[in-house]
Amino acid sequence: MSLLDASTPEQHRARYLELKSNAAERLHAPRERVPSALRPLDDAEIVWREQIPDGWYSTRKIGRGETLRIVNKTGRAAASILIWNADDVSERYNAGDTVKIQWNALLGKGYVLFSDMGRVLASIVEDSGAGHDFLVGGGTKATTDRRYGAGYRNTRDNFCLAAAKLGLTRRDIMPCLTFFAPVRTDGEGKLGWSGQDAQAGDFVELRAEMNLLVALSNCPHPYDPRPDYAPGEIEATVWRGAQADANDSCRTASEEGARGFENNDALFGV
């Protein structure tokens, strides 16, 4: 039974509690150990590779089934990302739904990134487990100037430049997520830096579940307690791959993820 089938508020509430209970069981179940080493790639597989220096940004169109690998070369980088449906840019990454639908703000391998239309933009197919920020977002000129002084680049301005290169405007910039930023909440619900910093070589891999436009920014996270502006380089690589099949682990990990993929299937006529 889906939420649309429920005919009374009581049924809606019962279904909500059922999904919440199922999610709680998943969160406390043993998780698959994430591999600590990168899979070597053949040159024939690679579509694009770029080194993004600290403070800078990059944009890319990624085809459905291709995989984006982001590597933290120094352990200090924070890779903020925005994602749009390349075929209809009015559909884009939704931070609130990605956390809310999956009942979790500590997302990693096996989870998906939802659009604002309930579809799956990308799946996290590999992750070294560094910890990521799905709640706070990137730095602005004000937060960056306050911490480091004037003259340093920031994520918000980088995304404005990136959007322009993609034919978009400031109105198309939504809340981002930031990889390698271990933001946590304490017992009182306050956000803060966990202290479990990323290590050199940490990585995350995103498989595109539709054609995507991606903007990446490499600037310090606003909660990073380190006093110097020195995030170091990130490496972004895209390679050819296969689309998710019916038994894909990201598709079958949860009822919520499965429904997102079903919405994708309806879009693509699968």
ChimeraX commands (.cxc) that place a marker at each C-alpha (Angstrom):
marker #1 position 0.00,0.00,0.00 radius 0.5
marker #1 position 1.34,3.42,-0.94 radius 0.5
marker #1 position 0.55,6.71,0.71 radius 0.5
marker #1 position -1.74,7.52,-2.19 radius 0.5
marker #1 position -3.81,4.39,-1.45 radius 0.5
marker #1 position -4.53,5.48,2.14 radius 0.5
marker #1 position -8.01,6.95,2.38 radius 0.5
marker #1 position -7.95,8.28,5.96 radius 0.5
marker #1 position -5.53,10.26,8.11 radius 0.5
marker #1 position -5.23,7.22,10.39 radius 0.5
marker #1 position -4.03,5.08,7.49 radius 0.5
marker #1 position -1.55,7.75,6.45 radius 0.5
marker #1 position -0.23,7.88,10.01 radius 0.5
marker #1 position 0.02,4.09,10.25 radius 0.5
marker #1 position 1.97,3.92,7.00 radius 0.5
marker #1 position 4.28,6.70,8.15 radius 0.5
marker #1 position 5.06,4.87,11.39 radius 0.5
marker #1 position 5.64,1.63,9.51 radius 0.5
marker #1 position 8.18,3.27,7.20 radius 0.5
marker #1 position 9.84,5.00,10.15 radius 0.5
marker #1 position 10.16,1.69,11.99 radius 0.5
marker #1 position 11.60,-0.04,8.95 radius 0.5
marker #1 position 14.13,2.77,8.54 radius 0.5
marker #1 position 15.16,2.53,12.21 radius 0.5
marker #1 position 15.85,-1.18,11.77 radius 0.5
marker #1 position 18.02,-0.47,8.72 radius 0.5
marker #1 position 19.97,2.25,10.52 radius 0.5
marker #1 position 20.86,-0.07,13.39 radius 0.5
marker #1 position 21.63,-3.08,11.20 radius 0.5
marker #1 position 25.29,-3.92,10.47 radius 0.5
marker #1 position 26.47,-2.01,7.40 radius 0.5
marker #1 position 28.57,-3.45,4.61 radius 0.5
marker #1 position 32.23,-2.52,5.07 radius 0.5
marker #1 position 33.19,0.17,2.60 radius 0.5
marker #1 position 36.34,-0.56,0.58 radius 0.5
marker #1 position 39.35,1.54,1.53 radius 0.5
marker #1 position 41.07,1.45,-1.86 radius 0.5
marker #1 position 40.12,2.91,-5.21 radius 0.5
marker #1 position 39.47,0.59,-8.11 radius 0.5
marker #1 position 42.05,1.30,-10.82 radius 0.5
marker #1 position 40.53,2.66,-14.01 radius 0.5
marker #1 position 41.62,1.89,-17.55 radius 0.5
marker #1 position 42.22,4.88,-19.79 radius 0.5
marker #1 position 39.54,3.54,-22.16 radius 0.5
marker #1 position 36.93,3.84,-19.40 radius 0.5
marker #1 position 37.65,7.46,-18.52 radius 0.5
marker #1 position 35.49,10.16,-20.08 radius 0.5
marker #1 position 36.89,13.13,-18.17 radius 0.5
marker #1 position 39.40,13.87,-15.44 radius 0.5
marker #1 position 40.24,17.18,-13.83 radius 0.5
marker #1 position 42.25,18.43,-10.88 radius 0.5
marker #1 position 40.34,21.18,-9.07 radius 0.5
marker #1 position 42.69,23.44,-7.04 radius 0.5
marker #1 position 41.71,24.81,-3.68 radius 0.5
marker #1 position 39.25,27.66,-4.01 radius 0.5
marker #1 position 38.15,26.77,-7.55 radius 0.5
marker #1 position 35.25,25.01,-9.21 radius 0.5
marker #1 position 34.34,22.89,-12.23 radius 0.5
marker #1 position 31.24,22.00,-14.23 radius 0.5
marker #1 position 30.40,18.90,-16.24 radius 0.5
marker #1 position 27.57,17.13,-18.02 radius 0.5
marker #1 position 27.44,13.48,-16.96 radius 0.5
marker #1 position 25.49,10.90,-18.92 radius 0.5
marker #1 position 23.07,8.41,-17.40 radius 0.5
marker #1 position 25.02,5.36,-16.22 radius 0.5
marker #1 position 28.34,7.20,-15.98 radius 0.5
marker #1 position 30.08,7.45,-12.60 radius 0.5
marker #1 position 31.68,10.50,-11.01 radius 0.5
marker #1 position 34.54,9.80,-8.62 radius 0.5
marker #1 position 35.65,12.63,-6.30 radius 0.5
marker #1 position 38.97,12.14,-4.48 radius 0.5
marker #1 position 40.18,14.25,-1.56 radius 0.5
marker #1 position 43.86,14.47,-2.46 radius 0.5
marker #1 position 45.08,16.12,0.75 radius 0.5
marker #1 position 42.41,15.19,3.30 radius 0.5
marker #1 position 41.50,18.85,3.81 radius 0.5
marker #1 position 39.34,19.51,0.77 radius 0.5
marker #1 position 35.58,19.94,0.99 radius 0.5
marker #1 position 33.80,19.12,-2.27 radius 0.5
marker #1 position 30.46,20.93,-2.47 radius 0.5
marker #1 position 28.19,19.79,-5.28 radius 0.5
marker #1 position 25.01,20.90,-7.05 radius 0.5
marker #1 position 23.15,18.61,-9.47 radius 0.5
marker #1 position 20.47,19.31,-12.09 radius 0.5
marker #1 position 18.60,17.08,-14.53 radius 0.5
marker #1 position 20.38,17.99,-17.77 radius 0.5
marker #1 position 17.24,17.38,-19.83 radius 0.5
marker #1 position 15.02,19.58,-17.63 radius 0.5
marker #1 position 16.96,21.89,-15.33 radius 0.5
marker #1 position 13.82,22.76,-13.37 radius 0.5
marker #1 position 14.44,19.38,-11.68 radius 0.5
marker #1 position 17.38,19.53,-9.32 radius 0.5
marker #1 position 18.91,18.11,-6.15 radius 0.5
marker #1 position 16.72,18.49,-3.07 radius 0.5
marker #1 position 18.68,18.45,0.19 radius 0.5
marker #1 position 15.63,18.26,2.44 radius 0.5
marker #1 position 13.99,15.36,0.61 radius 0.5
marker #1 position 17.26,13.42,0.33 radius 0.5
marker #1 position 17.58,13.43,4.13 radius 0.5
marker #1 position 13.89,13.23,5.01 radius 0.5
marker #1 position 12.87,10.47,2.60 radius 0.5
marker #1 position 15.76,8.25,3.71 radius 0.5
marker #1 position 15.29,9.04,7.43 radius 0.5
marker #1 position 18.97,9.81,7.83 radius 0.5
marker #1 position 21.41,12.72,7.57 radius 0.5
marker #1 position 24.51,10.48,7.73 radius 0.5
marker #1 position 24.39,9.23,4.16 radius 0.5
marker #1 position 27.00,7.18,2.36 radius 0.5
marker #1 position 27.32,4.07,0.23 radius 0.5
marker #1 position 23.96,2.56,-0.68 radius 0.5
marker #1 position 21.99,5.79,-0.39 radius 0.5
marker #1 position 20.68,8.00,-3.20 radius 0.5
marker #1 position 20.36,11.70,-3.98 radius 0.5
marker #1 position 16.74,12.70,-4.63 radius 0.5
marker #1 position 15.47,15.43,-6.90 radius 0.5
marker #1 position 12.62,17.76,-6.01 radius 0.5
marker #1 position 10.37,15.55,-8.16 radius 0.5
marker #1 position 10.89,12.37,-6.15 radius 0.5
marker #1 position 13.29,10.81,-8.62 radius 0.5
marker #1 position 16.84,9.58,-8.12 radius 0.5
marker #1 position 19.45,11.88,-9.61 radius 0.5
marker #1 position 22.46,9.85,-8.49 radius 0.5
marker #1 position 23.39,6.91,-6.28 radius 0.5
marker #1 position 26.33,6.73,-3.87 radius 0.5
marker #1 position 27.88,3.50,-5.11 radius 0.5
marker #1 position 31.21,3.73,-3.27 radius 0.5
marker #1 position 32.39,5.78,-0.31 radius 0.5
marker #1 position 35.51,5.63,1.83 radius 0.5
marker #1 position 33.45,6.65,4.85 radius 0.5
marker #1 position 34.91,10.10,5.52 radius 0.5
marker #1 position 31.56,11.63,6.48 radius 0.5
marker #1 position 29.64,14.25,4.54 radius 0.5
marker #1 position 27.45,17.28,5.20 radius 0.5
marker #1 position 23.86,17.04,3.97 radius 0.5
marker #1 position 22.57,19.82,6.25 radius 0.5
marker #1 position 24.66,22.99,6.39 radius 0.5
marker #1 position 25.76,23.80,2.83 radius 0.5
marker #1 position 28.77,25.71,1.55 radius 0.5
marker #1 position 30.47,28.92,2.60 radius 0.5
marker #1 position 29.55,32.42,1.45 radius 0.5
marker #1 position 31.63,35.58,1.07 radius 0.5
marker #1 position 30.52,36.70,4.52 radius 0.5
marker #1 position 31.47,33.45,6.31 radius 0.5
marker #1 position 34.73,33.16,4.38 radius 0.5
marker #1 position 35.81,36.77,4.96 radius 0.5
marker #1 position 34.96,36.48,8.66 radius 0.5
marker #1 position 37.17,33.43,9.12 radius 0.5
marker #1 position 40.09,34.04,6.73 radius 0.5
marker #1 position 40.00,37.72,5.79 radius 0.5
marker #1 position 39.10,39.29,2.45 radius 0.5
marker #1 position 40.22,37.98,-0.91 radius 0.5
marker #1 position 39.46,34.25,-0.68 radius 0.5
marker #1 position 37.05,32.40,-2.92 radius 0.5
marker #1 position 33.89,30.85,-1.52 radius 0.5
marker #1 position 31.37,28.18,-2.51 radius 0.5
marker #1 position 28.38,30.48,-3.09 radius 0.5
marker #1 position 30.24,32.71,-5.54 radius 0.5
marker #1 position 31.75,29.68,-7.25 radius 0.5
marker #1 position 28.28,28.24,-7.79 radius 0.5
marker #1 position 27.06,31.54,-9.25 radius 0.5
marker #1 position 29.90,31.39,-11.80 radius 0.5
marker #1 position 29.29,27.70,-12.46 radius 0.5
marker #1 position 25.57,28.27,-13.00 radius 0.5
marker #1 position 26.30,30.97,-15.57 radius 0.5
marker #1 position 28.58,28.61,-17.48 radius 0.5
marker #1 position 25.75,26.06,-17.57 radius 0.5
marker #1 position 23.25,28.60,-18.88 radius 0.5
marker #1 position 21.59,28.94,-15.47 radius 0.5
marker #1 position 21.14,31.85,-13.06 radius 0.5
marker #1 position 21.34,32.51,-9.33 radius 0.5
marker #1 position 17.70,31.46,-9.07 radius 0.5
marker #1 position 18.76,27.95,-10.08 radius 0.5
marker #1 position 21.17,27.56,-7.15 radius 0.5
marker #1 position 19.73,25.38,-4.40 radius 0.5
marker #1 position 21.18,24.14,-1.08 radius 0.5
marker #1 position 24.20,21.95,-1.79 radius 0.5
marker #1 position 25.74,18.95,-0.13 radius 0.5
marker #1 position 29.42,18.85,0.80 radius 0.5
marker #1 position 31.53,15.72,0.70 radius 0.5
marker #1 position 34.38,15.20,3.21 radius 0.5
marker #1 position 32.77,17.57,5.74 radius 0.5
marker #1 position 31.98,15.59,8.93 radius 0.5
marker #1 position 29.11,17.69,10.26 radius 0.5
marker #1 position 27.13,16.15,13.11 radius 0.5
marker #1 position 24.37,17.14,15.51 radius 0.5
marker #1 position 24.81,16.94,19.27 radius 0.5
marker #1 position 22.26,15.87,21.87 radius 0.5
marker #1 position 20.66,19.31,21.79 radius 0.5
marker #1 position 20.34,19.34,18.03 radius 0.5
marker #1 position 23.21,21.79,17.44 radius 0.5
marker #1 position 25.31,21.35,14.33 radius 0.5
marker #1 position 29.09,21.16,14.56 radius 0.5
marker #1 position 32.30,19.65,13.18 radius 0.5
marker #1 position 32.73,16.10,14.44 radius 0.5
marker #1 position 36.52,16.22,14.65 radius 0.5
marker #1 position 36.82,13.05,12.57 radius 0.5
marker #1 position 38.56,14.75,9.67 radius 0.5
marker #1 position 38.88,13.19,6.25 radius 0.5
marker #1 position 42.16,11.58,5.22 radius 0.5
marker #1 position 44.22,12.05,2.08 radius 0.5
marker #1 position 42.80,9.69,-0.55 radius 0.5
marker #1 position 39.25,9.60,0.80 radius 0.5
marker #1 position 36.73,9.34,-2.01 radius 0.5
marker #1 position 33.10,9.09,-2.99 radius 0.5
marker #1 position 31.56,7.76,-6.21 radius 0.5
marker #1 position 28.22,8.85,-7.66 radius 0.5
marker #1 position 26.49,6.95,-10.47 radius 0.5
marker #1 position 24.25,9.18,-12.61 radius 0.5
marker #1 position 20.70,7.79,-12.78 radius 0.5
marker #1 position 19.73,10.36,-15.43 radius 0.5
marker #1 position 21.63,12.84,-17.58 radius 0.5
marker #1 position 23.06,15.38,-15.16 radius 0.5
marker #1 position 24.61,18.81,-14.99 radius 0.5
marker #1 position 27.06,19.00,-12.09 radius 0.5
marker #1 position 28.87,21.90,-10.44 radius 0.5
marker #1 position 31.72,21.16,-8.00 radius 0.5
marker #1 position 33.29,23.73,-5.66 radius 0.5
marker #1 position 36.45,23.17,-3.62 radius 0.5
marker #1 position 36.36,25.70,-0.76 radius 0.5
marker #1 position 36.61,25.29,3.02 radius 0.5
marker #1 position 33.41,24.31,4.76 radius 0.5
marker #1 position 32.01,27.06,7.03 radius 0.5
marker #1 position 32.24,24.74,10.09 radius 0.5
marker #1 position 35.83,23.65,9.43 radius 0.5
marker #1 position 37.70,24.76,12.57 radius 0.5
marker #1 position 41.15,24.96,10.96 radius 0.5
marker #1 position 42.31,28.60,10.85 radius 0.5
marker #1 position 44.15,28.59,7.50 radius 0.5
marker #1 position 42.62,28.59,4.03 radius 0.5
marker #1 position 44.35,25.54,2.55 radius 0.5
marker #1 position 41.87,22.86,1.47 radius 0.5
marker #1 position 44.16,21.37,-1.15 radius 0.5
marker #1 position 43.25,19.72,-4.42 radius 0.5
marker #1 position 40.40,17.44,-5.35 radius 0.5
marker #1 position 40.37,15.13,-8.35 radius 0.5
marker #1 position 37.17,14.54,-10.31 radius 0.5
marker #1 position 36.92,11.65,-12.74 radius 0.5
marker #1 position 34.00,10.45,-14.87 radius 0.5
marker #1 position 33.98,7.03,-16.45 radius 0.5
marker #1 position 31.60,4.93,-18.50 radius 0.5
marker #1 position 29.49,2.40,-16.65 radius 0.5
marker #1 position 26.23,0.52,-16.63 radius 0.5
marker #1 position 22.84,1.71,-15.48 radius 0.5
marker #1 position 21.31,0.27,-12.31 radius 0.5
marker #1 position 19.52,-3.03,-12.85 radius 0.5
marker #1 position 16.60,-4.46,-10.85 radius 0.5
marker #1 position 18.95,-6.00,-8.26 radius 0.5
marker #1 position 21.20,-2.99,-7.77 radius 0.5
marker #1 position 22.09,-2.52,-4.10 radius 0.5
marker #1 position 21.16,1.19,-4.10 radius 0.5
marker #1 position 17.81,0.36,-5.64 radius 0.5
marker #1 position 16.97,-2.43,-3.20 radius 0.5
marker #1 position 18.43,-0.95,0.01 radius 0.5
marker #1 position 15.15,0.68,1.07 radius 0.5
marker #1 position 11.51,1.07,0.12 radius 0.5
marker #1 position 12.08,4.79,-0.28 radius 0.5
marker #1 position 14.97,4.32,-2.71 radius 0.5
marker #1 position 13.02,1.71,-4.66 radius 0.5
marker #1 position 10.13,4.15,-5.14 radius 0.5
marker #1 position 12.53,6.80,-6.39 radius 0.5
marker #1 position 13.87,4.38,-9.00 radius 0.5
marker #1 position 10.30,3.45,-9.97 radius 0.5
marker #1 position 9.69,7.14,-10.62 radius 0.5
marker #1 position 12.81,7.16,-12.83 radius 0.5
marker #1 position 11.50,4.11,-14.70 radius 0.5
marker #1 position 8.25,5.94,-15.38 radius 0.5
marker #1 position 10.20,8.92,-16.73 radius 0.5
marker #1 position 12.32,6.79,-19.05 radius 0.5
marker #1 position 9.52,4.42,-20.05 radius 0.5
marker #1 position 11.23,1.34,-18.61 radius 0.5
marker link #1:1,2 radius 0.2
marker link #1:2,3 radius 0.2
marker link #1:3,4 radius 0.2
marker link #1:4,5 radius 0.2
marker link #1:5,6 radius 0.2
marker link #1:6,7 radius 0.2
marker link #1:7,8 radius 0.2
marker link #1:8,9 radius 0.2
marker link #1:9,10 radius 0.2
marker link #1:10,11 radius 0.2
marker link #1:11,12 radius 0.2
marker link #1:12,13 radius 0.2
marker link #1:13,14 radius 0.2
marker link #1:14,15 radius 0.2
marker link #1:15,16 radius 0.2
marker link #1:16,17 radius 0.2
marker link #1:17,18 radius 0.2
marker link #1:18,19 radius 0.2
marker link #1:19,20 radius 0.2
marker link #1:20,21 radius 0.2
marker link #1:21,22 radius 0.2
marker link #1:22,23 radius 0.2
marker link #1:23,24 radius 0.2
marker link #1:24,25 radius 0.2
marker link #1:25,26 radius 0.2
marker link #1:26,27 radius 0.2
marker link #1:27,28 radius 0.2
marker link #1:28,29 radius 0.2
marker link #1:29,30 radius 0.2
marker link #1:30,31 radius 0.2
marker link #1:31,32 radius 0.2
marker link #1:32,33 radius 0.2
marker link #1:33,34 radius 0.2
marker link #1:34,35 radius 0.2
marker link #1:35,36 radius 0.2
marker link #1:36,37 radius 0.2
marker link #1:37,38 radius 0.2
marker link #1:38,39 radius 0.2
marker link #1:39,40 radius 0.2
marker link #1:40,41 radius 0.2
marker link #1:41,42 radius 0.2
marker link #1:42,43 radius 0.2
marker link #1:43,44 radius 0.2
marker link #1:44,45 radius 0.2
marker link #1:45,46 radius 0.2
marker link #1:46,47 radius 0.2
marker link #1:47,48 radius 0.2
marker link #1:48,49 radius 0.2
marker link #1:49,50 radius 0.2
marker link #1:50,51 radius 0.2
marker link #1:51,52 radius 0.2
marker link #1:52,53 radius 0.2
marker link #1:53,54 radius 0.2
marker link #1:54,55 radius 0.2
marker link #1:55,56 radius 0.2
marker link #1:56,57 radius 0.2
marker link #1:57,58 radius 0.2
marker link #1:58,59 radius 0.2
marker link #1:59,60 radius 0.2
marker link #1:60,61 radius 0.2
marker link #1:61,62 radius 0.2
marker link #1:62,63 radius 0.2
marker link #1:63,64 radius 0.2
marker link #1:64,65 radius 0.2
marker link #1:65,66 radius 0.2
marker link #1:66,67 radius 0.2
marker link #1:67,68 radius 0.2
marker link #1:68,69 radius 0.2
marker link #1:69,70 radius 0.2
marker link #1:70,71 radius 0.2
marker link #1:71,72 radius 0.2
marker link #1:72,73 radius 0.2
marker link #1:73,74 radius 0.2
marker link #1:74,75 radius 0.2
marker link #1:75,76 radius 0.2
marker link #1:76,77 radius 0.2
marker link #1:77,78 radius 0.2
marker link #1:78,79 radius 0.2
marker link #1:79,80 radius 0.2
marker link #1:80,81 radius 0.2
marker link #1:81,82 radius 0.2
marker link #1:82,83 radius 0.2
marker link #1:83,84 radius 0.2
marker link #1:84,85 radius 0.2
marker link #1:85,86 radius 0.2
marker link #1:86,87 radius 0.2
marker link #1:87,88 radius 0.2
marker link #1:88,89 radius 0.2
marker link #1:89,90 radius 0.2
marker link #1:90,91 radius 0.2
marker link #1:91,92 radius 0.2
marker link #1:92,93 radius 0.2
marker link #1:93,94 radius 0.2
marker link #1:94,95 radius 0.2
marker link #1:95,96 radius 0.2
marker link #1:96,97 radius 0.2
marker link #1:97,98 radius 0.2
marker link #1:98,99 radius 0.2
marker link #1:99,100 radius 0.2
marker link #1:100,101 radius 0.2
marker link #1:101,102 radius 0.2
marker link #1:102,103 radius 0.2
marker link #1:103,104 radius 0.2
marker link #1:104,105 radius 0.2
marker link #1:105,106 radius 0.2
marker link #1:106,107 radius 0.2
marker link #1:107,108 radius 0.2
marker link #1:108,109 radius 0.2
marker link #1:109,110 radius 0.2
marker link #1:110,111 radius 0.2
marker link #1:111,112 radius 0.2
marker link #1:112,113 radius 0.2
marker link #1:113,114 radius 0.2
marker link #1:114,115 radius 0.2
marker link #1:115,116 radius 0.2
marker link #1:116,117 radius 0.2
marker link #1:117,118 radius 0.2
marker link #1:118,119 radius 0.2
marker link #1:119,120 radius 0.2
marker link #1:120,121 radius 0.2
marker link #1:121,122 radius 0.2
marker link #1:122,123 radius 0.2
marker link #1:123,124 radius 0.2
marker link #1:124,125 radius 0.2
marker link #1:125,126 radius 0.2
marker link #1:126,127 radius 0.2
marker link #1:127,128 radius 0.2
marker link #1:128,129 radius 0.2
marker link #1:129,130 radius 0.2
marker link #1:130,131 radius 0.2
marker link #1:131,132 radius 0.2
marker link #1:132,133 radius 0.2
marker link #1:133,134 radius 0.2
marker link #1:134,135 radius 0.2
marker link #1:135,136 radius 0.2
marker link #1:136,137 radius 0.2
marker link #1:137,138 radius 0.2
marker link #1:138,139 radius 0.2
marker link #1:139,140 radius 0.2
marker link #1:140,141 radius 0.2
marker link #1:141,142 radius 0.2
marker link #1:142,143 radius 0.2
marker link #1:143,144 radius 0.2
marker link #1:144,145 radius 0.2
marker link #1:145,146 radius 0.2
marker link #1:146,147 radius 0.2
marker link #1:147,148 radius 0.2
marker link #1:148,149 radius 0.2
marker link #1:149,150 radius 0.2
marker link #1:150,151 radius 0.2
marker link #1:151,152 radius 0.2
marker link #1:152,153 radius 0.2
marker link #1:153,154 radius 0.2
marker link #1:154,155 radius 0.2
marker link #1:155,156 radius 0.2
marker link #1:156,157 radius 0.2
marker link #1:157,158 radius 0.2
marker link #1:158,159 radius 0.2
marker link #1:159,160 radius 0.2
marker link #1:160,161 radius 0.2
marker link #1:161,162 radius 0.2
marker link #1:162,163 radius 0.2
marker link #1:163,164 radius 0.2
marker link #1:164,165 radius 0.2
marker link #1:165,166 radius 0.2
marker link #1:166,167 radius 0.2
marker link #1:167,168 radius 0.2
marker link #1:168,169 radius 0.2
marker link #1:169,170 radius 0.2
marker link #1:170,171 radius 0.2
marker link #1:171,172 radius 0.2
marker link #1:172,173 radius 0.2
marker link #1:173,174 radius 0.2
marker link #1:174,175 radius 0.2
marker link #1:175,176 radius 0.2
marker link #1:176,177 radius 0.2
marker link #1:177,178 radius 0.2
marker link #1:178,179 radius 0.2
marker link #1:179,180 radius 0.2
marker link #1:180,181 radius 0.2
marker link #1:181,182 radius 0.2
marker link #1:182,183 radius 0.2
marker link #1:183,184 radius 0.2
marker link #1:184,185 radius 0.2
marker link #1:185,186 radius 0.2
marker link #1:186,187 radius 0.2
marker link #1:187,188 radius 0.2
marker link #1:188,189 radius 0.2
marker link #1:189,190 radius 0.2
marker link #1:190,191 radius 0.2
marker link #1:191,192 radius 0.2
marker link #1:192,193 radius 0.2
marker link #1:193,194 radius 0.2
marker link #1:194,195 radius 0.2
marker link #1:195,196 radius 0.2
marker link #1:196,197 radius 0.2
marker link #1:197,198 radius 0.2
marker link #1:198,199 radius 0.2
marker link #1:199,200 radius 0.2
marker link #1:200,201 radius 0.2
marker link #1:201,202 radius 0.2
marker link #1:202,203 radius 0.2
marker link #1:203,204 radius 0.2
marker link #1:204,205 radius 0.2
marker link #1:205,206 radius 0.2
marker link #1:206,207 radius 0.2
marker link #1:207,208 radius 0.2
marker link #1:208,209 radius 0.2
marker link #1:209,210 radius 0.2
marker link #1:210,211 radius 0.2
marker link #1:211,212 radius 0.2
marker link #1:212,213 radius 0.2
marker link #1:213,214 radius 0.2
marker link #1:214,215 radius 0.2
marker link #1:215,216 radius 0.2
marker link #1:216,217 radius 0.2
marker link #1:217,218 radius 0.2
marker link #1:218,219 radius 0.2
marker link #1:219,220 radius 0.2
marker link #1:220,221 radius 0.2
marker link #1:221,222 radius 0.2
marker link #1:222,223 radius 0.2
marker link #1:223,224 radius 0.2
marker link #1:224,225 radius 0.2
marker link #1:225,226 radius 0.2
marker link #1:226,227 radius 0.2
marker link #1:227,228 radius 0.2
marker link #1:228,229 radius 0.2
marker link #1:229,230 radius 0.2
marker link #1:230,231 radius 0.2
marker link #1:231,232 radius 0.2
marker link #1:232,233 radius 0.2
marker link #1:233,234 radius 0.2
marker link #1:234,235 radius 0.2
marker link #1:235,236 radius 0.2
marker link #1:236,237 radius 0.2
marker link #1:237,238 radius 0.2
marker link #1:238,239 radius 0.2
marker link #1:239,240 radius 0.2
marker link #1:240,241 radius 0.2
marker link #1:241,242 radius 0.2
marker link #1:242,243 radius 0.2
marker link #1:243,244 radius 0.2
marker link #1:244,245 radius 0.2
marker link #1:245,246 radius 0.2
marker link #1:246,247 radius 0.2
marker link #1:247,248 radius 0.2
marker link #1:248,249 radius 0.2
marker link #1:249,250 radius 0.2
marker link #1:250,251 radius 0.2
marker link #1:251,252 radius 0.2
marker link #1:252,253 radius 0.2
marker link #1:253,254 radius 0.2
marker link #1:254,255 radius 0.2
marker link #1:255,256 radius 0.2
marker link #1:256,257 radius 0.2
marker link #1:257,258 radius 0.2
marker link #1:258,259 radius 0.2
marker link #1:259,260 radius 0.2
marker link #1:260,261 radius 0.2
marker link #1:261,262 radius 0.2
marker link #1:262,263 radius 0.2
marker link #1:263,264 radius 0.2
marker link #1:264,265 radius 0.2
marker link #1:265,266 radius 0.2
marker link #1:266,267 radius 0.2
marker link #1:267,268 radius 0.2
marker link #1:268,269 radius 0.2
marker link #1:269,270 radius 0.2
view
